[in-house]
Amino acid sequence: MDPAPPLQPSRRTLVMQPQAAVPRARARTPRLAIVAHPHLVLGAILLLALLLRLWGIKQGLPFSYDSDEAQHFVPKAIGFYSGDWDPHYFLNPPAYSYLLSIVFELWFGSADAVIRSYTANPTEVFIVARAVVALLGTASVWLTYGAAARLFDRSVALLAAAISAVAFLPVFYSHLALNDVPALAGVSLALYGIAGVHQRGRGGDYLIAGLGIGLAAATKYTDGVIAVCLLVAAAHDGNRRPPAIAARRCVVAMVIALAAFTAANPYWILSWGEFKTGLTNQANLAAGAQQVKLGTPGGGGILYYLWSFTWGIGLGPTVAAAAGIVVLLVRKLYWTALLLVPVQIVFIAFMGGQQRYFGRWLIPMLPLDAILAAFVGVALIRWLADTKRLRFAAGATVVALALLTQSVLADVHNDRVLSRPFTTNLARDWMVRNIPAGQNVVIEPIIPGSWPTDIGATLPWTPTGERWFTFDTLYTRLSESGVELPKGHGHAVDLDQYERYLYPSLIQTYEHDGDCWVVVGTLQSGRPYVSPGSAPGAIAYYKALAEQGTLRYSVSPYAAGADPVPFSYDWSIDYFPSQYRLPGPAMSIYQLSGGRCA
C-alpha cells in the first residue's frame, strides 16, 4: 500500500532528527526539482506547447476539410445566435460549441458581426475556434504538471509536462476546432483534483475532481471515464480516514460532476428525447451497428489503440509507461498503480470493442501515460546518478532525448506540412483556371459543401450560386452489387459507404449526362484497397476511369520519390509519416470524352 501522507515525517521533523537518521543515498540523490527557477522551465514548456499548437493553424482555410470540424462545432456555435440555445443535436455534447459561441461574440463584438464574418469569409472564425483549442490544449499540459506534482514531485511533473507538450496526437488535434482537446482540459482538471484526493483527501480536491469530470463528459461523452480514477482515489482516502467521510465526499463530487455536466449541457434534461436519440446514434455509429466503416483496418480496436500509443505519445513514453506499472508495483505503490492503470484498461477494452476506432479517441488517456513515463524517466535519471554511471546532467539529457525526440520531430514535420497549401485547394485553383463556370463536374465526397462556391460571392452560373453543376455523389440508382435499380428507386448513400456503389458503368452515365470532369481524391479512392474484397466494383471503376478518361491535373502530398502512405483514418488525415510534403490527399482530375462530352 502507498504510505499515508499524514504519517510522512514533516520537513521540520527531518531537521530535528540526527543527521544519521537521514538515509545517505537519498540525501545525495540529485533532484530535477531543484533546478534553478523550475517555474521558468515550466513556462518554457508551456510556451513550446502553445507554439507547436499554433504553427500551421490556418491549414486548409477558408475550407475545413475535416468533416467533423466543418459540420459539428463551429456551425452549431453560429446557430445559437438564432436565439435558440437548444442544439437539437446530441451526437456530440455541446459544451465546446457553447464556449465558442461566447468567445466569438466577445472577439467579433456582436452576434451579427460573427454571422457576417462566417458568411463572407469563415477563415477568421475558424482561426479563433482553433486558437481556443490550442489554448485549452496548453492548459491541459499545465494541469498535467499539477497532477504529476501532487502524485509524485516536481521532477516528475516537469518531465510529464514536457511529454504532454509534444505528444503528437494532442498537438495535431489542437489545429482543428474539434472537441477532443477541449475535453482533454476537463480530463486534466479532473486528474489534478483526483491526485489531491489521492494524496490529501481534502474536500476542495473532491470538488475540483467533480468539476473536471462533469466538464470533460459535457465536451466529449467518453471522457467522463476519468471518474473511475476518482473512485480509486476515494477508496484510498477511505483507508486513511473514516470511510463514511470519504464516501460522502465522493458522492458530493459526483453530484458536482452531474451539475457541471448539466450546466454545460442543460438540454440533456430539457430535450431528453433528442438527447437519448443522439446518444444512441453515437453508440450505434461507434459500434458499426449498420455497417462497418469502409477502410477500417483489420486486427481489432484493442491492437489498433496499443499501436496508436507508439506514435500518438511516442514509442519511448509508451515503453516507459509500461515499465512504470512494474516499478510502481515493485515499490509497493499499489494505490497509485490502481489510480493510473485500470481506467486505461477499461477505456481501451470498451473503445477497442467498437467497430470504429481512431487514434484521436485515445487522447484522454495520454496524461496518465505521460505521468507514468515521467515517473520512470526520473527514477532512471536518479538511478544513473546514484550509481555514478552517468553524471546527473548527462543522464537527464539521455532520458529526455529518449522520451521526447520522436514526438518533437513528428510535431515539427507535421507543422511544416500544415503551413503549406492544401492539395484540395491547389486542385480547386486549377479548376477555377481551367474548367469554365457552369460546366458539369463529378467531385468525390472529400470536400465540404461550400467547396464548389466562391465564398462570399453569389455566382450567376448555377441556381445554387455555385461555380459548377455538381453531380450528387451521395445518391445512387445502383444496388451495392452494381445492378441498376428501377426508375424512381434510387437511394441516398452514406458517406462512409460511397465506394461500395462505384462501378465502371457509372462512367457511361457521366458521359451520357454531360458530366465531363471527374475529381478524385485518395481520402475516398484509397479505401477499397484496405480490404479489396469489400468494394471490388470501386477498384474496377478507378481502373476504367484512368483508361477511359484523360488525366488533366494531379497533385501529390508526398515528397519526390517517397512511397505513398496507404489509406488510414489516422495517417491519411494527420501527417505523422515523413513522406508528406503537403497536407491533403492525392488529387486527380480527369476529363471524359464520350457521349455528350465528345
Residue pairs with C-beta under 8 A, 6 or more apart in sequence:
1 239
1 332
1 334
1 335
2 236
2 332
2 333
2 334
2 335
2 336
4 239
4 240
5 199
5 200
5 240
6 240
9 17
14 22
25 386
28 386
29 382
29 385
29 386
30 381
30 382
30 385
30 392
31 153
31 155
31 382
32 154
32 155
32 158
32 159
32 378
32 381
32 396
33 153
33 154
33 155
33 157
33 158
35 41
35 158
38 154
38 158
41 158
42 142
42 145
42 158
42 161
45 141
45 145
45 158
45 161
45 162
45 165
46 138
46 141
46 142
46 161
46 165
48 165
48 166
49 137
49 138
49 141
49 164
49 165
49 166
49 171
50 134
50 135
50 138
52 165
52 166
52 171
52 174
52 411
52 415
53 133
53 134
53 137
53 138
53 171
53 174
53 175
54 131
54 134
55 415
55 418
55 419
56 175
56 414
56 415
56 416
56 417
56 418
56 419
57 127
57 130
57 131
57 134
57 175
57 418
58 123
58 127
58 419
59 175
59 418
59 419
59 422
59 583
60 422
60 424
60 425
60 583
60 584
61 122
61 123
61 126
61 127
62 121
62 122
62 123
62 126
62 455
63 70
63 422
63 424
63 425
63 447
63 448
63 450
63 451
64 70
64 74
64 122
64 126
64 177
64 448
65 422
65 424
65 446
65 447
65 448
65 584
66 176
66 178
66 573
67 448
67 495
68 178
69 126
69 176
69 177
69 178
70 448
70 449
72 89
72 91
72 92
72 97
72 178
72 179
73 92
73 96
73 97
73 100
73 129
73 177
73 178
73 179
74 97
74 100
74 118
74 122
74 125
74 126
74 129
74 177
76 87
76 89
76 94
76 97
77 97
77 98
77 100
77 101
77 104
77 129
78 101
78 104
78 114
78 115
78 118
78 125
79 87
80 87
80 97
80 98
80 101
81 101
81 105
81 111
81 114
81 115
85 98
85 267
86 267
86 270
86 271
87 94
87 97
87 267
88 271
88 274
89 274
89 278
90 267
90 268
90 271
90 274
90 275
90 277
90 278
90 279
90 282
91 278
91 281
91 282
91 285
92 179
92 220
92 221
92 282
93 179
93 217
93 218
93 219
93 220
93 221
93 264
93 265
93 268
94 218
94 264
94 265
94 267
95 179
95 182
95 215
95 218
95 219
95 264
95 265
96 179
96 182
96 183
96 219
98 264
99 132
99 182
100 128
100 129
100 132
100 177
103 128
103 129
103 132
104 114
104 125
104 128
104 129
105 111
105 114
107 128
108 114
108 117
114 125
117 124
117 125
118 125
119 456
120 455
120 456
121 455
121 456
122 455
126 177
129 177
130 174
130 175
130 176
130 177
132 177
132 182
133 173
133 174
133 175
133 176
133 177
133 178
133 181
133 182
134 174
134 175
136 181
136 182
136 184
136 185
137 170
137 171
137 173
137 174
137 181
137 184
137 185
139 185
139 188
140 164
140 170
140 181
140 184
140 185
140 187
140 188
140 367
141 161
141 164
141 165
141 188
142 161
143 185
143 188
143 189
143 191
143 192
143 367
144 160
144 161
144 164
144 188
144 191
144 367
144 370
144 371
145 157
145 158
145 160
145 161
145 164
146 157
146 192
146 195
147 157
147 160
147 188
147 191
147 192
147 194
147 195
147 367
147 371
148 156
148 157
148 160
148 161
148 195
148 370
148 371
148 374
148 375
149 156
149 157
150 192
150 195
150 196
150 198
150 199
151 195
151 198
151 199
151 336
151 339
151 371
152 371
152 374
152 375
152 378
153 378
155 378
156 371
156 374
156 375
156 377
156 378
157 374
158 374
159 373
159 374
159 377
159 378
159 399
159 400
159 403
160 367
160 370
160 371
160 373
160 374
160 375
161 370
162 374
162 400
162 403
162 404
163 313
163 314
163 317
163 370
163 373
163 374
163 403
163 404
163 407
164 170
164 366
164 367
164 370
166 404
166 407
166 408
166 411
167 312
167 313
167 314
167 317
167 366
167 370
167 407
168 311
168 312
168 313
168 314
168 407
168 410
168 411
168 414
168 574
168 576
169 308
169 312
169 313
169 359
169 360
169 362
169 363
169 366
170 181
170 184
170 363
170 366
171 407
171 411
171 414
172 414
172 574
172 575
172 576
173 180
173 181
173 360
173 363
174 181
175 418
178 360
179 219
179 220
180 220
180 360
180 361
180 363
181 363
182 219
182 220
183 216
183 219
183 220
183 223
183 363
183 364
184 216
184 223
184 363
184 364
184 366
184 367
185 215
186 212
186 213
186 214
186 215
186 216
186 217
186 218
186 219
186 223
187 212
187 216
187 223
187 226
187 364
187 367
188 212
188 367
189 208
189 211
189 212
189 215
189 216
190 208
190 209
190 210
190 211
190 212
190 213
190 216
190 226
190 227
190 229
190 230
191 212
191 226
191 229
191 367
191 368
192 208
192 209
192 212
193 205
193 206
193 207
193 208
193 209
193 210
193 211
193 212
193 230
193 253
194 205
194 209
194 226
194 229
194 230
194 233
194 339
195 205
195 233
196 202
196 204
196 205
196 208
196 209
197 205
197 206
197 209
197 230
197 233
197 234
197 236
197 237
197 249
198 232
198 233
198 236
198 237
198 335
198 336
198 339
201 237
201 240
201 241
201 246
201 249
203 249
203 252
206 230
206 234
206 249
206 250
206 252
206 253
206 256
207 252
207 253
207 256
209 230
209 233
209 253
209 257
210 230
210 252
210 253
210 254
210 255
210 256
210 257
210 260
211 256
211 257
211 260
212 226
213 224
213 226
213 227
213 230
213 253
213 254
213 257
213 260
214 224
214 256
214 257
214 258
214 259
214 260
214 261
214 262
214 263
214 264
215 260
215 261
215 264
216 223
216 224
216 226
216 364
217 223
217 224
217 257
217 261
218 260
218 261
218 263
218 264
218 265
219 264
220 364
221 279
221 282
222 347
222 351
222 361
222 364
223 364
224 257
224 261
225 343
225 346
225 347
225 350
225 364
226 343
226 364
227 254
227 257
228 342
228 343
228 346
229 339
229 340
229 343
230 250
230 253
230 254
231 250
232 335
232 338
232 339
232 342
232 343
233 339
234 246
234 247
234 249
234 250
234 253
235 246
236 335
236 338
236 339
237 246
237 249
238 245
238 246
238 247
261 268
262 268
262 269
267 274
267 275
268 275
269 275
283 289
284 290
285 356
286 351
286 354
286 355
286 356
287 354
287 355
287 356
288 354
288 355
288 356
290 494
291 494
291 496
291 497
292 355
293 355
293 356
293 496
293 569
294 496
294 497
294 498
294 499
294 500
294 527
294 528
294 530
294 531
294 534
294 535
295 496
295 499
295 526
295 527
295 528
295 530
295 531
295 567
295 568
295 569
296 355
296 356
296 357
296 530
296 569
297 304
297 530
297 568
298 531
300 352
301 351
301 352
301 353
301 354
301 355
301 357
302 348
302 349
302 352
302 353
303 352
304 352
304 357
305 348
305 351
305 352
305 357
305 359
305 361
305 362
306 348
308 359
308 362
308 570
309 318
309 321
309 362
309 369
310 318
311 359
311 406
311 410
311 576
312 359
312 362
312 363
312 366
313 321
313 366
313 369
313 370
313 373
313 407
314 403
314 404
314 406
314 407
315 406
316 373
316 402
316 403
316 404
316 405
316 406
317 369
317 370
317 373
317 403
317 407
318 369
318 373
320 372
320 373
320 374
320 376
320 377
320 402
320 403
321 368
321 369
321 370
321 372
321 373
321 376
323 376
324 340
324 372
324 373
324 375
324 376
325 337
325 340
325 341
325 372
327 375
327 376
327 379
328 334
328 336
328 337
328 340
328 372
328 375
329 337
340 368
340 371
340 372
341 368
343 365
343 368
344 365
344 368
344 369
347 364
347 365
348 365
351 357
351 361
351 362
358 569
358 570
359 570
359 574
360 570
373 403
374 403
377 399
377 400
377 402
377 403
378 399
380 395
380 399
381 392
381 395
381 396
381 399
384 390
384 392
384 394
384 395
384 398
385 391
385 392
385 395
389 395
390 398
410 576
413 575
413 576
413 578
413 580
414 574
414 575
414 576
414 580
417 557
417 575
417 580
417 581
417 582
417 583
418 575
418 583
420 581
420 582
420 583
421 582
422 582
422 583
422 584
423 521
423 555
423 556
423 557
423 582
423 583
423 584
423 585
423 586
423 587
424 446
424 447
424 451
424 521
424 584
424 585
424 587
425 584
426 555
426 582
426 587
427 519
427 521
427 553
427 555
427 587
427 589
428 451
430 553
430 589
431 441
431 468
431 517
431 519
431 553
431 589
432 467
434 552
434 553
435 441
435 468
435 517
437 459
437 461
437 467
437 468
438 461
438 462
438 467
438 468
438 469
439 468
439 469
439 516
439 517
440 468
440 469
440 470
440 471
440 513
440 514
440 515
440 516
440 517
441 452
441 468
441 469
441 470
441 471
441 515
441 516
441 517
441 518
441 519
442 470
442 471
442 473
442 510
442 515
442 517
442 518
442 519
443 451
443 452
443 470
443 471
443 473
443 519
444 473
444 498
444 519
444 520
444 521
444 523
444 524
444 525
445 473
445 474
445 495
445 498
445 524
446 521
446 523
446 524
446 585
447 521
452 466
452 467
452 468
452 470
453 459
453 465
453 466
453 467
454 467
457 465
458 465
459 465
459 466
459 467
461 467
461 468
462 468
462 469
468 517
471 510
471 513
471 515
473 493
473 498
474 492
474 493
474 494
474 495
474 498
475 490
475 491
475 492
475 493
476 490
476 491
476 493
476 501
477 484
477 485
477 487
477 489
477 490
478 484
478 485
478 501
478 503
478 505
478 506
479 485
480 500
480 501
482 503
482 505
482 537
484 505
485 491
493 500
493 501
498 524
499 524
499 525
499 527
499 528
499 535
499 538
500 534
500 535
500 537
500 538
501 537
502 535
502 537
502 538
502 541
502 542
503 537
503 538
503 540
503 541
504 537
504 540
504 541
504 543
504 544
506 541
507 541
507 544
507 545
507 548
507 549
507 592
507 594
508 594
508 595
509 515
510 516
510 518
510 592
510 595
510 597
511 592
511 593
511 594
511 595
511 596
511 597
512 595
512 596
513 595
513 596
514 595
514 596
514 597
515 592
515 597
516 591
516 592
516 593
516 596
516 597
517 589
517 590
517 591
517 592
518 545
518 549
518 589
518 590
518 592
519 587
519 588
519 589
520 542
520 545
520 587
520 588
520 589
520 590
521 584
521 585
521 586
521 587
521 588
522 564
522 567
522 572
522 585
522 586
523 567
523 572
523 573
523 585
525 538
525 542
526 566
526 567
526 572
526 585
527 535
527 538
527 567
528 534
528 535
528 536
528 538
528 539
529 539
529 566
529 567
530 566
530 567
532 539
545 590
546 590
548 592
548 594
549 590
549 591
549 592
549 593
550 590
550 591
550 592
550 593
551 588
551 589
551 590
552 589
552 590
552 591
553 587
553 588
553 589
554 586
554 587
554 588
554 589
555 582
555 586
555 587
556 564
556 582
556 586
557 575
557 580
557 581
557 582
557 583
557 584
557 585
557 586
558 564
558 565
558 579
558 580
558 581
558 586
559 579
559 580
559 581
562 578
562 579
562 581
563 579
564 579
564 586
565 571
565 572
565 577
565 579
565 580
570 576
571 577
572 585
575 583
591 597
